[in-house]
Amino acid sequence: MKELKRCLVLGVGNVLMGDDGLGVHAVEAFEAKYELGKEVEVMDGGTGGLALLESIQGFESVIVVDAVASNGAPGTIELYSNEELKSARQLKRPSAHQIGLYELIETARFSGHAPSVTLIGVVPVRVEAGAPLSKKIENLKEPIADRVAAELKRLGIECNPRP
């Protein structure tokens, strides 16, 4: 059996749809702010949907950063554990055209390897074609990057701020 890599930090979303692209922008900010060892890979998952299945299957853990539709106030950062995601059929993306994280995890589980997944979800301010990130979400890129670093540390993986 192929040896699994430790952790994938995966930013997902559509950068052409305003705050829906925050996951991609936040993992770019994370990679710019922190030095990472070989056990961590950072990936722009865009709107990959099921095409991300092969990418996530090679890892023990995946930290996903994405916009989420929830009852929280816009700009709220919410953390969803692996156990919460397993039962979160109701977890919705703000863009209805994309496959949900729940379906991706279930497909990975069905195919024989589902990594432990943590979702750092952020409630968007606006999701509309051609809009840039809202100012509120733009200002959250670094705090989200810090949350990713905290999750890596919780997993026992070192990452240190760049000098």
VENVEN-V504837 format. One record per backbone hydrogen bond with DSSP energy under -0.5 kcal/mol. CO is the residue of the C=O (numbers start at 1). NH is the residue of the N-H. Records with the same first field share a line. If there is no record, write none. Layout:
CO=NH / NH
This chain:
5=60
6=61
7=41
8=10 / 63
9=11 / 43
10=12 / 65
11=45 / 46
12=23
13=15
14=17
16=130
17=20
18=21
19=22
20=23
21=24 / 25
22=26
23=27
24=28
25=29
26=30
27=31
28=32
29=33
30=34
33=162
35=160
37=40
39=7
41=9
43=11 / 45
45=48
46=13
48=51
49=52
50=53
52=56
53=57
54=58
55=58
56=59
58=5
60=116
61=8
62=64 / 118
63=10
64=120
65=12
66=122
68=70 / 124
69=92
73=76
76=78 / 123
78=80 / 121
80=119
81=85
82=86
83=87
84=87
85=88
87=89
88=91
92=69
94=96
95=98
100=104
101=105
102=106
103=107
104=108
105=109
106=110
107=111
108=113
109=112
113=115
116=62
118=64 / 120
119=80 / 121
120=66
121=78
122=68 / 124
123=75
126=19
128=131
131=18
134=138
135=139
137=140
138=141
140=144
141=145
142=146
143=147
144=148
145=149
146=150
147=151
148=152
149=153
150=154
151=155
152=157
153=156
156=158
158=37
160=35
